[in-house]
Amino acid sequence: MRRILLSAAPIAVAVLVFGASFGVLATVAGLPAWAAILMSAVVFAGSAQFAAIAVIAGGGGVLAAVITGALLNLRYLATGIAVAPVLPGNRLARALLGQLVVDESYALGVSAGTRGRPHGLTVVVVGALLWVAWVTGTAVGAALGPVIGNPTRFGLDAAFPALFAALLMPMLRQPRAVRCALGGAVVALALAPFTPAGVPLAGAAVVGLWLAR
């Protein structure tokens, strides 16, 4: 447990900061503070939440925001399938614990597990810690939003891409993993100029999963 918490601590700090960034942007976009906090507690998906807020801030409707977030979260179908066998309990318990499976908890679970089998305890503990950090950060950002203003001027929008790159590197130990990463990157770059938000990421996830066969 100590090892798991130590490995997750730096990521939790980044998630806390980025959660505050989301809280600020959500309130600037006109979302009430309670709604931003509830969204983080229930959705718990940073990229999907930021995309949804961007749609709302740009004048889009709630349905468009929901569809955009859902497209971004399609990748969790693949990670959910990979993690399901290592989660404890019956189907209901695994479904609930599966809500803690995010990119970071999955990456650390894969690093701590064996080939083809993520470490279940790592996935759950890291996911729970990041959930607390994300909701707490959102609450802080929502409270300070009117004071801070737009957080992108501090460069906080670059925090998560850098974090994802750092998480990816330890996973590139095998040629197959490199092939999946490169294939996903090519598809995402090809789709990005022509498709709505969420489609490039979903396409990259599908291609990466196909190449991993």
C-alpha positions in Angstrom: 0.0 0.0 0.0 2.8 2.4 0.8 4.4 1.7 -2.6 1.1 2.4 -4.3 0.5 5.6 -2.5 4.0 6.9 -3.2 3.7 6.1 -6.9 0.3 7.9 -7.0 1.2 11.0 -4.9 2.8 13.1 -7.7 -0.1 12.3 -10.0 -2.6 13.2 -7.3 -0.9 16.6 -7.0 -1.2 17.2 -10.7 -4.9 16.1 -10.7 -5.6 18.4 -7.8 -4.1 21.4 -9.7 -5.9 20.4 -12.9 -9.2 19.9 -11.0 -8.8 23.5 -9.7 -8.3 24.6 -13.3 -11.5 22.8 -14.3 -13.4 24.4 -11.4 -12.3 27.9 -12.6 -13.2 27.3 -16.2 -16.6 25.9 -15.3 -17.5 28.9 -13.3 -16.2 31.3 -15.9 -18.4 29.4 -18.4 -21.4 30.1 -16.2 -21.8 26.8 -14.5 -22.8 27.1 -10.8 -20.1 25.9 -8.4 -22.3 23.1 -7.0 -22.9 21.8 -10.6 -19.2 21.8 -11.4 -18.4 19.9 -8.2 -21.2 17.4 -8.8 -20.0 16.9 -12.4 -16.5 16.0 -11.2 -17.8 13.6 -8.5 -20.1 11.8 -11.0 -18.3 12.0 -14.3 -14.7 11.9 -13.0 -13.1 12.3 -16.4 -11.1 15.4 -17.0 -10.8 15.4 -20.8 -14.6 14.8 -21.2 -15.5 17.5 -18.6 -13.2 20.0 -20.2 -14.6 19.2 -23.6 -18.2 19.5 -22.3 -17.4 22.9 -20.8 -15.8 24.1 -24.0 -19.0 23.2 -25.9 -21.2 25.1 -23.3 -18.8 28.1 -23.3 -19.0 28.2 -27.1 -22.8 28.5 -27.0 -23.5 24.8 -27.6 -26.4 22.9 -25.9 -26.3 20.4 -23.2 -27.0 17.5 -25.6 -23.9 18.5 -27.7 -21.8 18.7 -24.5 -22.9 15.2 -23.4 -22.2 13.7 -26.8 -18.8 15.2 -26.9 -17.9 13.9 -23.4 -19.3 10.5 -24.3 -17.1 10.3 -27.4 -14.0 11.1 -25.4 -14.9 8.4 -22.9 -15.3 5.6 -25.4 -11.8 4.5 -24.6 -12.9 3.3 -21.2 -14.7 0.4 -22.8 -11.3 -1.1 -23.6 -9.7 -0.3 -20.3 -12.9 -1.6 -18.5 -12.6 -4.9 -20.3 -9.0 -5.2 -19.4 -9.5 -4.4 -15.7 -12.8 -6.3 -15.0 -11.2 -9.7 -14.2 -8.9 -8.2 -11.5 -11.5 -6.2 -9.6 -12.9 -7.9 -6.5 -16.5 -8.7 -5.7 -19.7 -9.5 -7.6 -20.8 -7.8 -10.8 -22.3 -4.8 -9.0 -19.2 -4.3 -6.9 -17.0 -4.5 -10.0 -19.2 -2.1 -11.8 -18.9 0.4 -9.0 -15.2 0.0 -8.6 -14.8 0.3 -12.4 -15.8 4.0 -12.0 -12.3 4.5 -10.5 -10.6 3.3 -13.7 -9.2 6.4 -15.4 -6.1 6.8 -17.6 -3.7 7.3 -14.7 -5.0 4.5 -12.4 -5.0 2.1 -15.4 -1.5 3.0 -16.4 -0.1 2.5 -12.9 -2.1 -0.8 -12.6 -0.5 -2.1 -15.8 2.9 -1.1 -14.6 2.4 -2.9 -11.3 0.8 -6.0 -12.8 1.9 -8.8 -15.1 1.6 -9.0 -18.8 -2.1 -8.8 -19.8 -3.2 -8.5 -16.1 -3.2 -5.1 -14.4 -2.8 -5.1 -10.6 -6.3 -4.7 -9.2 -5.4 -3.1 -5.8 -3.3 -0.5 -7.5 -6.1 0.4 -9.9 -8.6 0.8 -7.1 -6.4 2.7 -4.6 -4.9 5.0 -7.2 -8.4 5.7 -8.7 -9.9 6.5 -5.2 -7.0 8.8 -4.4 -7.3 10.6 -7.7 -11.1 10.9 -7.3 -10.6 12.7 -4.0 -8.0 15.0 -5.5 -10.1 15.8 -8.6 -13.3 16.6 -6.6 -11.3 18.6 -4.0 -9.5 20.6 -6.8 -12.7 21.3 -8.5 -14.2 22.7 -5.3 -11.2 24.9 -4.7 -11.2 26.1 -8.3 -15.0 26.8 -8.3 -14.6 28.8 -5.1 -11.6 30.9 -6.4 -12.8 31.1 -10.0 -14.0 34.7 -9.9 -10.6 35.7 -8.3 -8.2 33.7 -10.6 -9.9 34.3 -14.0 -8.9 32.1 -17.0 -6.3 29.5 -15.7 -4.9 28.9 -19.2 -2.8 32.1 -18.8 -0.7 30.2 -16.2 -0.1 27.3 -18.6 -2.1 24.8 -16.6 -3.7 23.5 -19.8 -0.4 21.9 -20.7 -0.2 19.9 -17.4 -2.2 16.9 -18.4 -0.6 16.3 -21.9 2.7 16.3 -20.1 1.4 13.9 -17.5 0.0 11.5 -20.1 3.3 11.4 -21.9 5.1 10.6 -18.6 2.7 7.8 -17.9 3.1 6.4 -21.4 6.9 6.0 -21.3 7.2 3.1 -18.8 4.6 1.2 -20.8 6.6 1.2 -24.0 8.7 -1.8 -22.9 7.6 -4.1 -25.7 7.6 -3.7 -29.5 3.8 -4.4 -29.5 3.2 -1.5 -27.1 5.3 0.8 -29.3 3.3 -0.3 -32.3 0.0 0.4 -30.6 1.1 3.9 -29.4 2.4 4.9 -32.8 -0.7 3.6 -34.6 -3.0 5.5 -32.2 -0.9 8.6 -32.6 -1.1 8.5 -36.4 -4.9 8.0 -36.4 -5.5 10.8 -33.9 -3.4 13.2 -35.8 -5.1 12.3 -39.1 -8.6 12.7 -37.6 -8.0 15.8 -35.5 -8.4 18.4 -38.3 -11.6 17.0 -39.7 -13.6 15.5 -36.8 -15.3 16.8 -33.6 -13.6 16.6 -30.3 -13.5 13.1 -29.0 -13.5 11.3 -32.3 -9.7 11.3 -32.8 -9.1 9.9 -29.3 -11.8 7.2 -29.8 -10.3 6.3 -33.1 -6.8 6.0 -31.6 -8.1 3.8 -28.9 -9.8 1.5 -31.4 -6.7 1.2 -33.6 -4.5 0.7 -30.6 -6.7 -2.1 -29.3 -6.8 -3.7 -32.8 -3.0 -3.6 -33.0 -2.6 -5.2 -29.6 -4.3 -8.4 -30.7 
